[in-house]
Amino acid sequence: MKKFVSITVLAILLNGCLNYEQKVLIYPDGSGNMEIHYWMNVPDSIASKSISNLGIFIPDSIRNEFSSPFVKILEIKTYSDTTDSTVHSIIKIEFSSIDSLNTIKAFAQSEFSLKDGASNQKIFTQFIPPVTTGFGIDGSKYFVRYIYEIRGDIITHNAVNQQGNTLTWQYNLNEIGRGKTISVTFKPYKLKETPKWIYYLAGLVLIVVIFYLFRKKKD
């Protein structure tokens, strides 16, 4: 019984002391892939051994949490990094529809949604559930990060950073409060349509080549 209680307490503690990163690529048809990476610092060797035995760092347990008929698990990897005393888990999956991620146990509260909007636009949302911190844990020292690459023209979003078609949301655990919602409205590229920036790049390359040939001929 004592062993069960100690492991349960550790599991509760982990709810508030993990760093979490989620990278997602959404294709125009709503399919895509995802890579999840979460880790925590465990300076004490005894605690490290106990924590590495918890389900969130055991491949078979992770597979059970992410298994779904609508999702393909590509890779599950767990490891310890002795250089900074951290324990890590990495999960890579493919999905035929981002809505199908709601069938995964690990995403029971995430509420993935991709709906039609105006003028051939799509509206994507994901809920970030609240994280309970306690036992003296400073939530400002831990964060969640969501990185989405959208294959389409981005119309509006509530991300904290945008670089081209990549949007990033990042919050300290203290900032999540009762939960936050990721939101982006975009116009998907047509499945056989080449993004405009490729034409711009091709045009630039052509100009450089012509300039080089002209200069060489002049010399």
SEVO-916770 format. One record per atom (N, C-alpha, C): x, y, z. Coordinates in steps of 0.001 Angstrom, whole numbers, plus 500000, padded with zeros to 6 digits. Layout:
XYZ;...
END
This chain:
500829498791500000;500000500000500000;500863501258500000;501938501276500779;502802502449500834;503404502752499462;503778501684498733;504354501888497414;503325502518496486;502076502055496568;501013502589495723;500784504061496022;500749504420497274;500518505807497660;501645506693497167;502904506242497317;504038507069496902;504008507312495399;503662506300494623;503596506454493182;502451507381492806;501336507287493505;500201508160493219;500560509612493473;501245509884494567;501668511253494877;502600511774493791;503524510920493350;504431511335492279;503656511671491005;502639510873490711;501832511126489528;501130512477489623;500635512822490812;499989514120491013;500991515246490838;502186515051491390;503224516070491261;503574516318489805;503587515261488996;503961515391487598;502980516251486824;501746516360487309;500763517204486623;501207518656486583;502049519057487513;502425520458487575;503901520724487382;504699519747486970;506128520007486820;506691519411485543;505884519317484518;506341518854483222;506420520009482239;507427520004481399;507441520872480231;506871520072479063;506030520707478262;505308519984477210;505385520762475905;505765520081474819;505810520711473494;505073519832472497;504211520447471706;503407519731470723;503571520404469360;504146519679468402;504331520198467052;503364519488466109;502612520278465335;501584519710464471;501677520312463072;501538519460462067;501425519892460681;500040519525460195;499278520526459734;497927520288459224;497924520491457709;497573519431456975;497472519511455525;496119520116455121;495984520507453846;494727521135453403;493471520282453625;493612518953453596;492448518087453775;492155517759455245;492906518352456172;492667518126457594;493476516999458196;494207516273457373;495091515228457895;496405515875458325;497299515069458881;498565515654459290;499371514738460185;500339515315460853;501165514551461784;501484515411462997;501878514744464055;502137515410465329;503337514779466018;504119515633466655;505210515162467507;505053515787468881;504994514951469897;504850515404471278;506143515109472023;506602516098472753;507816515938473552;507559516552474920;507638515738475954;507529516286477304;508686515767478153;509090516590479099;510255516249479907;510204516969481251;510987516484482173;511063517104483491;512465516933484054;512836517841484917;514127517797485570;514025516965486840;514901515994486981;514901515118488150;516328515015488676;516755515945489521;518139515951489988;518499514805490917;517523514285491654;517795513229492618;517734511869491932;518761511048492055;518850509772491352;517756508797491786;517388508815493056;516337507905493537;515000508320492946;514712509621492982;513463510111492412;513424509832490920;514576509952490252;514637509710488815;514224508280488490;514703507338489281;514348505937489053;512864505709489274;512303506318490314;510879506160490606;510030506776489505;510393507970489055;509614508668488042;509697507964486696;510881507426486361;511016506728485084;510149505484485035;509698504987486191;508824503818486245;507348504177486151;507036505481486116;505648505896485959;505210505716484518;503895505607484319;503347505333482997;503733506321481921;503879507589482281;504157508593481257;505559508478480685;506397507629481284;507732507401480754;507968505924480419;506905505162480270;506991503755479886;506343503592478514;507077503155477494;506545503072476131;505219502337475998;505062501198476673;503813500429476557;502624501219477113;502844501911478221;501773502721478814;501442503910477916;502460504522477341;502243505640476427;501458505179475204;501820504020474668;501119503485473496;499642503269473807;499358502801474991;497968502585475382;497200503902475428;497850504962475880;497190506269475985;496973506922474623;497810506594473649;497727507246472338;497152506351471239;496787505129471568;496250504210470566;494833504601470166;494558504523468869;493233504809468328;493150504204466930;491968503712466534;491814503159465178;492041504214464098;491960505498464471;492039506576463491;493403507268463486;494322506755464291;495639507379464421;496725506316464276;497786506651463577;498914505738463419;500085506225464260;500538505388465159;501698505722465984;502961505379465209;503787506385464977;505017506189464212;506209505852465101;506259506482466265;507424506275467136;507088506671468564;507607505898469505;507549506236470926;508949506043471487;509453507091472093;510827507048472595;510887507671473971;511547507010474906;511779507570476236;513265507453476552;513781508456477246;515202508410477583;515509509371478721;516647509154479345;517156510041480390;518399510739479878;518498512031480172;519659512815479767;520459513153481024;521605512500481171;522407512690482374;523117514042482395;523219514704481247;523913515990481212;523148517089481935;521813516976481953;521017517985482665;519991517363483618;520146516048483882;519280515338484839;517806515464484471;517476515149483207;516091515211482764;515630513849482235;514331513634482304;513697512438481762;512746512887480661;512762512191479511;512026512631478335;511138511535477757;510060511967477098;509243511090476268;508945511812474965;509040511092473846;508719511636472530;507751510689471842;506657511238471329;505652510452470619;505395511088469267;505448510288468198;505156510772466852;503968509991466283;502983510721465758;501781510075465235;501349510732463926;500546510012463148;499889510521461956;498384510401462153;497624511339461591;496169511268461713;495526511603460374;494408510931460086;493685511156458829;492799512387458913;492406512747460113;491607513952460361;491959514444461753;492188515752461878;492619516250463184;491530516081464234;490277516022463813;489186515755464761;489324514377465401;489972513442464685;490106512081465204;491015512007466419;491782513068466678;492641513075467863;491823513054469148;490547513426469043;489670513387470219;489400511965470694;489719510970469860;489499509575470252;490664509023471067;491713509815471245;492890509381472003;492689509714473485;492980508766474342;492803508976475782;493585510181476289;494807510326475820;495661511415476299;495096512787475959;494203512851474956;493616514121474531;492140514217474897;491765513553475956;490341513497476343;489738514878476579;490549515849476990;490032517189477289;490475518247476278;491108517832475198;491711518807474284;490734519420473282;489649518749472986;488575519292472139;489087519836470806;489770518994470037;490206519380468706;489000519610467806;489034520671467010;487905520967466131;488396521659464862;487919521187463719;488201521828462430;486874521953461696;486372523190461608;485055523442461025;485156524381459832;484120524324458976;484061525221457831;483761526638458277;484423527593457651;484165529000457905;483660529673456643;483771530979456570;483295531727455409;484308531672454270;483800531767453045;484653531882451852;485724530805451772;485313529537451895;486230528393451793;487300528384452884;487022529056453979;487969529085455082;487692527951456073;488683527633456877;488568526638457933;488896527301459265;488213526867460307;488459527375461655;488910526206462523;490148526300463014;490689525249463872;490808525740465308;490428524893466248;490599525210467662;491067523973468423;491789524232469504;492177523187470453;492161523796471840;491592523074472769;491516523553474149;492719523064474927;493348523993475665;494440523639476576;493834523545477970;493680522360478510;493021522213479812;493849522806480942;493197523198482030;493927523754483179;494860522723483787;495962523214484335;496957522357484969;496999522694486447;496813521689487272;496816521895488717;498239521825489249;498658522904489898;499970522898490544;499767522934492060;500703522395492763;500598522340494223;501873521799494819;501833521462496072;502983520892496766;504204521805496645;503995523133496622;505092524077496550;505702524235495171;505065523678494135;505599523764492774;505348525160492207;506377525751491648;506282527066491024;505927526888489555;504662527143489206;504192526935487842;504850527838486824;505465528934487273;506114529848486337;507391529255485753;507889528185486355;509122527570485884;508888526504484823;507616526172484552;507274525131483597;506350525708482538;506369525123481353;505600525704480259;504993524633479367;504020525065478573;503482524259477478;503678525068476203;504043524395475124;504266525067473843;503559524277472743;502812524976471924;502094524375470808;502555525057469522;503078524267468597;503587524800467336;502800524162466193;502107524988465428;501286524508464321;501784525067462996;502047524178462053;502341524586460679;501080524347459854;500560525407459268;499294525347458548;499560525409457051;499081524434456297;499212524457454852;498035525235454260;498127526548454351;497079527422453847;497402528868454167;496589529769453662;496744531192453953;496091531503455293;496872531965456250;496359532253457586;495638533600457585;494389533585458040;493553534794458050;493637535480459417;493281534778460465;493353535309461822;493850534209462762;494383534626463922;494858533653464901;495050534360466234;495200533577467296;495495534155468613;496822533640469156;497726533242468245;499045532745468636;499890533887469192;500903533533469952;501808534553470499;502927534876469514;503090534029468478;504134534294467494;503762533638466167;504071534329465068;503855533781463738;505095533991462893;505535532924462233;506620532988461270;506155532270460014;505747533040459019;505199532434457815;503925531682458133;503917530414457819;502740529571458070;502837528788459376;503793529162460216;503972528479461493;503548529379462639;502640528872463464;502116529610464614;502579528936465901;502902529753466906;503364529218468184;502575529829469332;502117528960470213;501493529369471473;502367528833472599;502735529644473550;503513529182474690;503037529880475953;502813529092477008;502338529634478273;503053528957479427;503379529736480456;503774529138481722;502536528499482326;502722527508483179;501564526819483756;500676527774484533;501276528802485131;500482529785485879;499569530596484984;499907530703483708;499140531531482783;497918530824482216;497852529515482353;496763528756481740;495437528984482453;495498529160483769;494273529419484528;493248528313484359;492023528698483958;490952527715483753;491018527050482384;492067527357481646;492229526773480322;492298527852479261;492926527533478156;493015528457477033;492647527727475755;492246528468474732;491866527875473462;492740528411472335;493405527505471661;494155527831470453;493142528044469336;493331529097468549;492377529372467473;493092529941466257;492741529437465075;493289529968463827;492270529759462707;492075530795461930;491233530734460734;492145530822459521;491973529894458596;492849529872457429;492104529367456194;492657529686455052;492126529205453786;493081528148453264;492679526881453293;493600525806452899;494050525964451448;495297525605451196;495747525530449819;494941524450449118;494665524660447837;494040523598447069;495025522443446987;494496521229447000;495364520058447082;496386520004445956;496042520558444794;496972520547443669;497530521941443398;497329522840444351;497786524208444157;499152524412444808;500025525084444100;501343525405444636;501274526724445396;501763526784446619;501748528040447381;502415529175446614;501899530390446781;502381531547446033;503867531804446255;504354531539447482;505749531863447767;506716531064446911;506277529888446420;507143529094445559;507340529801444212;506250530415443701;506354531181442465;507275532378442654;507148533047443810;508007534194444089;509469533780444135;509725532641444779;511100532152444894;511651531776443525;510820531112442713;511247530718441369;511556531949440527;510720532991440652;510943534225439916;512242534890440325;512524534890441639;513761535483442139;514979534737441605;514920533411441601;516014532595441087;516236532887439605;515126533025438859;515221533303437429;515901534655437180;515541535658437986;516148536984437857;517649536924438118;518036536196439153;519456536059439484;520213535384438351;519624534334437772;520270533600436677;520440534503435460;519367535247435108;519435536153433956;520501537218434172;520535537776435392;521529538794435711;522940538230435575;523137537018436066;524457536382436001;524875536132434559;523934535633433721;524230535352432322;524534536644431559;523744537678431855;523949538981431201;525312539560431551;525674539445432821;526966539981433276;528119539189432659;527935537871432588;528983537025432011;529169537336430532;528063537545429824;528118537863428407;528779539213428171;528503540169429073;529081541513428972;530585541481429172;531016540610430118;532452540492430375;533172539837429188;
END
